Amino acid sequence: MINLILCGGSGTRLWPISRENLPKQFLKMFDDKSLFQLTIQRNQKYCDKTLIVTNAEQFFISQDQSEEIQLNKNLTFIVESIGRNTAAAIAFGAFACDKDEILFVTPSDHLIKNNSNYKKMIEEGKKAAANGYLVTFGIEPTQPHTGYGYIEAKKNNNSIMDVKLFHEKPNLQTATKYLENNSKSNNENSTIFLWNSGMFMFKANSFLEELKIHAPEVYDKVFIAYKNSKKDSFIKLHTQDMLDIPNISVDYAVMEKSNKIKVIKSDIEWNDVGSFDSLDTIFEKDENNNTKHDKLVALNSKNNFVFGKYKTIALNNVNDLIIIETPTALLVSKKGESQKIKDIVQILKQKNPELVKYGRTVYTPWGRYTNLDKSNKFKLKTIVVEPGKRLSLQKHFHRSEHWIVVRGTALVQRGDEKFLLRPNESTYIKIGELHRLENVGKIPLELVEVQVGEYLEEDDIVRIDDDFGRNI
């Protein structure tokens, strides 16, 4: 069995801790591991191989986080130049496998706590998938949630049930009716409503056959894109081929139309961490049901979710709030309203798109940099370059740069000369001078960069050569 991990998405409902450059699946919030890493580790126990479908912008960070947990064997990446939704992503995975291979399709950003029931769920799913069924996994609702799709299943005495209908995310009144139906559903001929977990299991060929019947254009265009892809250390899909693929979900393309669908009711303590309200249920609470937080001072305040690590947060006589503190943005919301944060993100995309895309720390294919301070004439940042990696060969028209190494060994190219810099050594790059920075050591290279000039934005970079295929 192969674990096909869908690793796209921008996590806008967890803004501002989740940004497009570092979405929620890569945030290390759980014992210094990300949801992406936990997903890999959880499913390694049951799967022989791991296949990760990601986009070009997130490929390098998913690769780095895989290496951090020492997953470098039986691992393949499929890199989409642009996303075309889950139907195409799953189809790419199916084309990349033997036709009789069972695929266990999972999102990369869910939290699961009941491992024993999870194992039982997988074993039941494998039996049904081996018989040619397309299996989905449903979670019994605990509240009338409006942020999930629902699966209406024909109730029987088994955990594996026939699917009657898939339902889109409902309004509160409809979701409440679903739960009322469940409480009255006590005979074998009734139906039950389950949250759609977004996890699936089937043979590769079983899925492709159903895709060809119910969404033939998706099948044909994905087949062409996969056939034309560059297959090296990873599978890279070309932009023009991707643009030709219909942008539709797997539910719409196949699951809502096929007559080979089964659903397994799964009691696995599942959380999609899709909002701050759901994240609130995970973290430890103090005696007033506020988030337990070293930097929180709360006076006459109860039931508040507080997330942040940079400043002391003081609350005075407020209840039922969500307070999210980051170096570049502060969010305050009422509990129960966090689903609407995605609407704030849409407004910010018009007013200040950089706040949606980046936090103070920006992750790159070679490492990361953190913006510490900025004025009209200078910018101060720290830079970390991972071992064996280097920045592009580049120059700037509007700024000079001072580099001071604080850890590791740097190979600097400046004009026609190359030289090494070690801790407490520095160099100066004048405006317009060709330069490059490379980590030739075994540990991360860390340095402080001071930029001086009339224009200090990141688009003042002219790339001459780049190891990662960025625009030159």
LODO-707844 format. One line per 5 residues: number of its first residue (from 1); their letters; for each residue z, y, x of C-alpha. Coordinates in nm, 2 decimals, padded with zeros to 4 digits. Layout:
LODO-707844
NUM = a = Z/Y/X; ...
***
This chain:
LODO-707844
1 = minli = 00.00/00.00/00.00; -00.08/00.35/00.12; 00.12/00.66/00.04; -00.12/00.94/-00.05; 00.07/01.27/-00.02
6 = lcggs = -00.07/01.57/-00.20; 00.04/01.86/00.02; -00.11/02.18/-00.12; 00.03/02.45/-00.33; 00.19/02.78/-00.25
11 = gtrlw = 00.53/02.74/-00.43; 00.51/03.08/-00.59; 00.80/03.01/-00.83; 01.04/03.00/-00.53; 00.93/03.34/-00.39
16 = pisre = 01.06/03.50/-00.18; 01.19/03.21/00.02; 00.86/03.03/-00.03; 00.55/03.21/00.09; 00.19/03.11/00.11
21 = nlpkq = 00.22/03.08/00.49; 00.53/02.86/00.45; 00.55/02.71/00.09; 00.85/02.53/-00.05; 00.75/02.18/00.07
26 = flkmf = 00.79/02.29/00.43; 01.12/02.48/00.39; 01.40/02.30/00.58; 01.67/02.32/00.31; 01.81/01.97/00.31
31 = ddksl = 02.00/01.86/00.63; 01.74/02.05/00.84; 01.46/01.85/00.68; 01.19/01.97/00.45; 01.09/01.81/00.12
36 = fqlti = 00.76/01.71/00.29; 00.95/01.53/00.56; 01.18/01.36/00.31; 00.88/01.24/00.11; 00.73/01.08/00.42
41 = qrnqk = 01.05/00.91/00.52; 01.13/00.79/00.16; 00.79/00.62/00.12; 00.75/00.48/00.47; 00.98/00.20/00.35
46 = ycdkt = 00.73/00.08/00.10; 00.39/00.18/00.24; 00.20/00.05/00.54; 00.01/00.38/00.60; 00.04/00.75/00.51
51 = livtn = -00.26/00.96/00.40; -00.20/01.33/00.37; -00.43/01.56/00.18; -00.37/01.92/00.28; -00.56/02.25/00.32
56 = aeqff = -00.68/02.41/00.64; -00.40/02.67/00.65; -00.12/02.42/00.61; -00.27/02.14/00.83; -00.10/02.24/01.15
61 = isqdq = 00.25/02.28/01.00; 00.22/01.95/00.82; 00.10/01.79/01.15; 00.40/01.95/01.34; 00.65/01.84/01.08
66 = seeiq = 00.51/01.49/01.08; 00.56/01.47/01.46; 00.91/01.60/01.43; 01.02/01.29/01.24; 00.81/01.08/01.47
71 = lnknl = 00.54/00.98/01.22; 00.24/00.95/01.44; 00.12/00.60/01.37; -00.08/00.48/01.07; -00.12/00.85/00.97
76 = tfive = -00.44/01.02/00.86; -00.50/01.37/00.74; -00.77/01.48/00.50; -00.82/01.86/00.54; -00.97/02.06/00.26
81 = sigrn = -01.13/02.39/00.36; -01.04/02.51/00.00; -00.84/02.34/-00.27; -01.02/02.19/-00.57; -00.71/02.05/-00.76
86 = taaai = -00.57/01.71/-00.78; -00.86/01.51/-00.92; -01.07/01.58/-00.61; -00.77/01.54/-00.37; -00.69/01.19/-00.50
91 = afgaf = -01.06/01.10/-00.50; -01.09/01.19/-00.13; -00.79/00.96/-00.06; -00.95/00.68/-00.26; -01.28/00.71/-00.08
96 = acdkd = -01.10/00.69/00.25; -00.94/00.36/00.17; -01.04/00.00/00.12; -01.14/-00.04/-00.25; -00.86/-00.30/-00.32
101 = eilfv = -00.59/-00.09/-00.15; -00.31/00.02/-00.38; -00.25/00.40/-00.35; 00.09/00.54/-00.43; 00.02/00.91/-00.50
106 = tpsdh = 00.31/01.15/-00.46; 00.35/01.53/-00.44; 00.51/01.65/-00.12; 00.78/01.87/-00.28; 01.00/01.66/-00.50
111 = liknn = 01.35/01.55/-00.44; 01.46/01.20/-00.54; 01.82/01.07/-00.51; 01.85/00.73/-00.67; 01.68/00.51/-00.41
116 = snykk = 01.76/00.18/-00.57; 01.59/00.27/-00.90; 01.31/00.42/-00.70; 01.25/00.09/-00.53; 01.25/-00.09/-00.87
121 = mieeg = 01.00/00.17/-01.00; 00.76/00.11/-00.71; 00.78/-00.27/-00.75; 00.70/-00.25/-01.12; 00.42/-00.01/-01.05
126 = kkaaa = 00.26/-00.23/-00.79; 00.24/-00.52/-01.04; 00.07/-00.31/-01.30; -00.17/-00.15/-01.04; -00.26/-00.49/-00.90
131 = ngylv = -00.38/-00.58/-01.25; -00.62/-00.28/-01.26; -00.40/-00.03/-01.45; -00.36/00.33/-01.36; 00.01/00.38/-01.35
136 = tfgie = 00.20/00.71/-01.40; 00.57/00.76/-01.38; 00.77/00.95/-01.65; 01.11/01.10/-01.63; 01.34/01.09/-01.93
141 = ptqph = 01.41/01.46/-02.02; 01.76/01.60/-02.00; 01.67/01.94/-02.15; 01.38/02.10/-02.34; 01.20/02.21/-02.02
146 = tgygy = 00.89/02.43/-02.06; 00.78/02.40/-01.70; 00.67/02.04/-01.71; 00.39/01.85/-01.89; 00.50/01.56/-02.12
151 = ieakk = 00.38/01.21/-02.16; 00.40/01.06/-02.51; 00.45/00.68/-02.47; 00.46/00.39/-02.72; 00.81/00.27/-02.70
156 = nnnsi = 00.88/-00.10/-02.64; 01.15/-00.31/-02.48; 01.00/-00.29/-02.14; 01.00/00.00/-01.88; 00.62/-00.02/-01.86
161 = mdvkl = 00.47/00.14/-02.17; 00.13/00.23/-02.31; 00.04/00.60/-02.31; -00.04/00.76/-02.65; -00.10/01.12/-02.54
166 = fhekp = -00.05/01.37/-02.25; 00.08/01.71/-02.35; 00.05/02.03/-02.16; 00.35/02.24/-02.08; 00.51/02.33/-02.42
171 = nlqta = 00.69/02.63/-02.55; 01.06/02.60/-02.61; 01.03/02.51/-02.98; 00.79/02.22/-02.91; 01.00/02.09/-02.61
176 = tkyle = 01.31/02.09/-02.83; 01.12/01.88/-03.09; 01.03/01.63/-02.82; 01.39/01.58/-02.73; 01.49/01.55/-03.10
181 = nnsks = 01.22/01.28/-03.14; 01.37/01.09/-02.84; 01.72/01.10/-02.99; 01.58/00.94/-03.32; 01.35/00.70/-03.14
186 = nnens = 01.53/00.37/-03.18; 01.27/00.12/-03.29; 00.99/-00.06/-03.11; 00.71/00.11/-03.30; 00.83/00.47/-03.22
191 = tiflw = 00.72/00.70/-02.94; 00.92/00.86/-02.66; 00.84/01.18/-02.47; 00.88/01.18/-02.09; 00.84/01.45/-01.82
196 = nsgmf = 00.52/01.40/-01.63; 00.63/01.35/-01.27; 00.29/01.39/-01.11; 00.33/01.05/-00.93; 00.07/00.78/-00.98
201 = mfkan = -00.02/00.42/-00.85; -00.35/00.23/-00.87; -00.60/00.05/-00.67; -00.85/00.29/-00.50; -01.14/00.13/-00.68
206 = sflee = -00.97/00.13/-01.02; -00.92/00.50/-01.00; -01.28/00.57/-00.87; -01.43/00.36/-01.15; -01.24/00.56/-01.42
211 = lkiha = -01.33/00.89/-01.25; -01.70/00.79/-01.25; -01.68/00.72/-01.62; -01.48/01.02/-01.74; -01.56/01.29/-01.48
216 = pevyd = -01.89/01.18/-01.32; -01.96/01.53/-01.17; -01.62/01.52/-00.98; -01.70/01.17/-00.86; -02.05/01.26/-00.74
221 = kvfia = -01.95/01.58/-00.57; -01.65/01.43/-00.40; -01.86/01.14/-00.27; -02.11/01.38/-00.12; -01.83/01.59/00.04
226 = yknsk = -01.66/01.29/00.18; -01.99/01.15/00.31; -02.07/01.48/00.49; -01.71/01.53/00.63; -01.64/01.54/01.00
231 = kdsfi = -01.44/01.23/01.08; -01.25/01.26/01.41; -00.88/01.26/01.47; -00.86/01.38/01.10; -01.11/01.41/00.82
236 = klhtq = -01.24/01.77/00.77; -01.43/01.86/00.46; -01.70/02.14/00.47; -01.65/02.45/00.26; -01.99/02.45/00.08
241 = dmldi = -01.94/02.09/-00.03; -01.59/02.18/-00.16; -01.72/02.47/-00.36; -01.95/02.23/-00.55; -01.66/02.02/-00.68
246 = pnisv = -01.52/02.10/-01.03; -01.17/02.24/-01.00; -00.98/02.02/-01.25; -00.65/01.82/-01.25; -00.63/01.44/-01.24
251 = dyavm = -00.47/01.45/-01.58; -00.76/01.63/-01.73; -01.02/01.43/-01.54; -00.89/01.08/-01.59; -00.54/01.02/-01.71
256 = eksnk = -00.59/01.19/-02.06; -00.91/01.00/-02.12; -00.88/00.65/-01.97; -00.77/00.35/-02.18; -00.62/00.18/-01.87
261 = ikvik = -00.31/00.40/-01.84; 00.05/00.27/-01.82; 00.36/00.48/-01.78; 00.69/00.36/-01.63; 01.01/00.53/-01.74
266 = sdiew = 01.19/00.61/-01.42; 01.56/00.69/-01.38; 01.54/00.81/-01.02; 01.74/01.14/-01.03; 01.42/01.34/-00.99
271 = ndvgs = 01.39/01.71/-00.93; 01.06/01.88/-00.87; 01.25/02.19/-00.71; 01.00/02.39/-00.91; 01.22/02.69/-00.98
276 = fdsld = 01.55/02.85/-00.87; 01.71/02.71/-01.19; 01.63/02.36/-01.07; 01.73/02.44/-00.71; 02.06/02.56/-00.84
281 = tifek = 02.15/02.21/-00.96; 02.13/02.07/-00.60; 02.36/02.30/-00.41; 02.74/02.27/-00.39; 02.94/02.51/-00.61
286 = dennn = 03.28/02.69/-00.57; 03.56/02.70/-00.82; 03.38/02.96/-01.03; 03.05/02.77/-01.03; 02.89/03.01/-00.78
291 = tkhdk = 02.69/02.87/-00.50; 02.92/02.77/-00.21; 02.81/03.02/00.05; 02.98/03.14/00.38; 02.86/03.50/00.33
296 = lvaln = 02.94/03.53/-00.04; 03.22/03.75/-00.16; 03.26/03.72/-00.54; 03.50/03.92/-00.76; 03.52/03.83/-01.13
301 = sknnf = 03.18/03.67/-01.10; 03.08/03.32/-01.23; 02.78/03.09/-01.25; 02.57/03.27/-01.00; 02.31/03.10/-00.77
306 = vfgky = 02.30/03.28/-00.43; 02.07/03.19/-00.15; 02.04/03.37/00.18; 02.17/03.36/00.54; 02.12/03.71/00.68
311 = ktial = 02.36/03.94/00.50; 02.70/03.93/00.34; 02.64/03.92/-00.04; 02.91/04.08/-00.25; 02.92/04.03/-00.63
316 = nnvnd = 03.13/04.23/-00.87; 03.18/04.13/-01.23; 02.84/03.97/-01.28; 02.76/03.63/-01.42; 02.46/03.39/-01.46
321 = liiie = 02.24/03.56/-01.19; 01.99/03.43/-00.94; 02.02/03.63/-00.61; 01.77/03.54/-00.33; 01.80/03.74/00.00
326 = tptal = 01.55/03.73/00.28; 01.47/03.97/00.56; 01.17/04.12/00.38; 01.25/04.09/00.01; 01.54/04.06/-00.24
331 = lvskk = 01.51/03.89/-00.57; 01.75/03.93/-00.86; 01.69/03.74/-01.18; 01.87/03.61/-01.49; 01.94/03.23/-01.49
336 = gesqk = 01.70/03.06/-01.73; 01.42/03.31/-01.65; 01.31/03.20/-01.31; 00.99/03.04/-01.43; 00.86/03.40/-01.48
341 = ikdiv = 00.89/03.47/-01.10; 00.53/03.36/-01.07; 00.44/03.67/-01.28; 00.62/03.89/-01.03; 00.41/03.73/-00.75
346 = qilkq = 00.09/03.82/-00.94; 00.20/04.18/-00.95; 00.29/04.17/-00.58; -00.05/04.03/-00.49; -00.20/04.36/-00.62
351 = knpel = 00.06/04.59/-00.47; 00.16/04.42/-00.14; -00.02/04.09/-00.08; 00.14/04.05/00.26; 00.48/04.00/00.09
356 = vkygr = 00.34/03.70/-00.09; 00.16/03.55/00.21; 00.42/03.60/00.49; 00.79/03.62/00.55; 00.94/03.78/00.86
361 = tvytp = 00.84/03.47/01.05; 00.47/03.38/01.05; 00.36/03.02/01.13; 00.04/02.96/01.33; -00.15/02.66/01.47
366 = wgryt = 00.01/02.72/01.81; 00.37/02.80/01.70; 00.52/03.10/01.53; 00.62/03.47/01.57; 00.89/03.67/01.41
371 = nldks = 00.86/04.05/01.34; 01.19/04.22/01.44; 01.12/04.59/01.43; 00.83/04.84/01.37; 00.77/05.21/01.38
376 = nkfkl = 00.45/05.42/01.38; 00.39/05.36/01.75; 00.55/05.03/01.84; 00.63/04.68/01.71; 00.88/04.43/01.84
381 = ktivv = 00.84/04.06/01.79; 00.95/03.72/01.93; 00.68/03.45/02.00; 00.73/03.08/02.02; 00.44/02.87/02.16
386 = epgkr = 00.47/02.49/02.13; 00.42/02.27/02.44; 00.05/02.21/02.53; -00.08/02.49/02.30; -00.23/02.83/02.36
391 = lslqk = -00.33/03.14/02.17; -00.69/03.24/02.14; -00.87/03.43/02.42; -00.86/03.78/02.28; -00.84/04.15/02.32
396 = hfhrs = -00.72/04.45/02.11; -00.88/04.79/02.07; -00.57/04.98/01.95; -00.26/04.85/02.13; -00.12/04.74/02.46
401 = ehwiv = 00.13/04.46/02.49; 00.44/04.39/02.71; 00.54/04.02/02.74; 00.89/03.91/02.87; 00.95/03.54/02.90
406 = vrgta = 01.30/03.42/02.79; 01.25/03.04/02.79; 00.99/02.80/02.93; 00.69/02.86/03.15; 00.38/03.07/03.05
411 = lvqrg = 00.04/03.05/03.19; -00.11/03.40/03.14; -00.48/03.49/03.17; -00.53/03.86/03.21; -00.88/03.97/03.28
416 = dekfl = -01.01/03.75/03.56; -00.67/03.65/03.69; -00.44/03.37/03.59; -00.07/03.34/03.68; 00.26/03.18/03.58
421 = lrpne = 00.56/03.36/03.42; 00.91/03.21/03.40; 01.23/03.33/03.23; 01.31/03.70/03.29; 00.96/03.77/03.43
426 = styik = 00.71/04.00/03.25; 00.36/04.13/03.24; 00.16/04.41/03.08; -00.17/04.38/02.89; -00.35/04.71/02.86
431 = igelh = -00.57/04.82/02.56; -00.91/04.64/02.56; -00.81/04.39/02.83; -00.91/04.02/02.78; -00.60/03.80/02.77
436 = rlenv = -00.45/03.46/02.67; -00.11/03.30/02.66; -00.05/02.92/02.71; 00.25/02.70/02.72; 00.20/02.46/03.02
441 = gkipl = 00.56/02.33/03.01; 00.74/02.05/02.83; 00.97/02.27/02.61; 00.88/02.55/02.36; 00.78/02.88/02.53
446 = elvev = 00.97/03.18/02.40; 00.90/03.54/02.48; 00.96/03.89/02.35; 00.65/04.10/02.28; 00.65/04.48/02.26
451 = qvgey = 00.33/04.63/02.11; 00.25/05.00/02.17; -00.04/05.18/02.00; -00.18/05.38/01.71; -00.26/05.07/01.50
456 = leedd = -00.05/04.76/01.51; -00.18/04.53/01.23; -00.28/04.17/01.29; -00.65/04.23/01.22; -00.68/04.42/01.55
461 = ivrid = -00.76/04.09/01.72; -01.11/04.02/01.87; -01.12/03.64/01.94; -01.35/03.52/02.22; -01.24/03.16/02.22
466 = ddfgr = -01.00/02.97/01.99; -00.88/02.60/02.00; -00.82/02.59/01.63; -01.16/02.71/01.50; -01.04/03.04/01.37
471 = ni = -01.30/03.32/01.34; -01.44/03.44/01.68
***
